């Protein structure tokens, strides 16, 4: 069983492997991202960590995320207008966002590339697969699929 200390050690080791100095804030932010696959915004990260790190500022969160993006430690998800979310799982996968509750879930992408044949000759630097709709819990609660305003809560996975 992993302890919080081991997880922090793993986060620090991952940062060192990427040649990033493992400051306390960087380790805590990365640990949160690794432990919580909730694709948080910078504000959500700040809210989650502000009690744990009394000296934390939003600027520290944004600077940490920029460093992580620059070094390929996290990826930025821009599935919603005006909201960037962050994901520590940088392997090939897609994201589904529920239009009612705003939850974001990962799903496997099995194709080697999603680029169509019509882009032959282009150099593709990034591929993102985003799907939008309703999660199973919101369907059960009577969502109509035409939600315009996300309620910022997390859907529970249906069984």
N, C-alpha and C positions, 0 to 999 in steps of 0.2 A: 504494500500500500504506500502511495506517495504521501509524503508530509508536505506541509506548506514550505518548510525549509528546503526540502529536496526540489520542489518546483521552482523556488527562487534560485537555487543553485543551477538548475537546468536552464532557466532564463538567462542567468548571468553567463553561463557557458556558451549559449547560443549567440549572445551579443559579442563575446570575445572572439568566437569563430568568425563573425562578420567584421571584426576589427572595430567594434563600437565599444567605447568605454562603458562598463556596466555601472552607471550611477544608480543610486537608490531609486530615483524616479523612473529611470528607464527599465530597471528590473521589475518594479511593481507594475508598470504599464504593460510590459510584455507578459508578465505572469497573468495579469487579468485577461489579456487577449487570448492567451493559451488555455486558460481555465474556463472561460466563458465564451462560447461560440455564438454570441448574440449580435455580432456585427455592430458594435456600438459607434455612436457619433463621438466626437471629441467632448461634447458637453456631457454625454452619458458616462464617458470614462472619468471625467473630472468629478462628477457626482458620486461615482462608485468609489473613488479613491481619496476624496478630500478629507474624510475622517481618519483614514489610515496614515495620511501624510499631511500633517498640519501646515507645512510650508508650501504645499502644492498651489500652483496658479494655473489658470487656463493657458497662459503663455507657455508654461512648462509642458503642458500636454501637447499643444500645437507644435512646439519645437521638437519634442520627442517623436511625435508621429511623422514629422517631416524627415527627421534622421532615419527612422525606420523605413519610410518609403524610399528614400535615396539609396539605402543599403539593401533593399529587397527583402526586408524582414517582415513587412506587412504589405498588403495590397489595399488600394482605395476602391471602395464600391460607391458608385454614384447612381444608384438605382432609383433614387427619389430626387425630384427637383430641389436643388439648393441644399441637399444634405449629403455630406460625405460620411460614409461608414468605413470601418477598418476591420480587416480580416487577417489573422495571423496564419491562416492556412493558405499558402501561396501556390499550392499545386492546382492542376487543372480541375475546375469544377464550376458549376453555375450557381446562380442565386434566384430564388423565388421570393417575391414580396407579396404579402397578403394586403389587398387593397382596403380591407376593413380594419384590421388591427395593427398593421404595419410591421408584423414580424417578418424576419428574413431567414430563410432556411437554405442550406446548401443542398445541391444534388450533383450526382456524378455526370460528367460529360465524357462520353466514350469515343467520340471521333478524334482523330489526330489533329485536325484543324476544322474550324467552322467556316472558313473562308470559301465562298463560292468560286466556281471555275471562272466566272467573269472577272475575278480579281487576279488572274494569272499574270505574273510579271510585276505585281505590286509587292513591296516589302511590308509585311504586317509585323508590328512591334508588340501589340497586345491584342488579346481576344477576350471578350466578356460576353457571357450568356446570361441574360436577365429575363425572367418570366414573371408576369404579374397575374394575379387572380385572387381567389379566396382559399384560405387554408381550410382543412376539414372541420375545425372547431367553429369557424365563422359560418361555414355552410350549414352546420347543424343549428346555429343560432339564428338562421334566417337571413343571411346577407344576400343581397341581390346582384353583387358583382359590379355595381356601378358606383362604388364608394369614391368620393372625391377627397374627403378629409380623413387621413389616417388617425386612428386613436393610438397613441403611443403606449401600448401594452404588449406583452409578449404572449403569443398563442401557446397553449400547451399542446404538445404533440398528441394527436389522437391515437388510440390503440387499435 
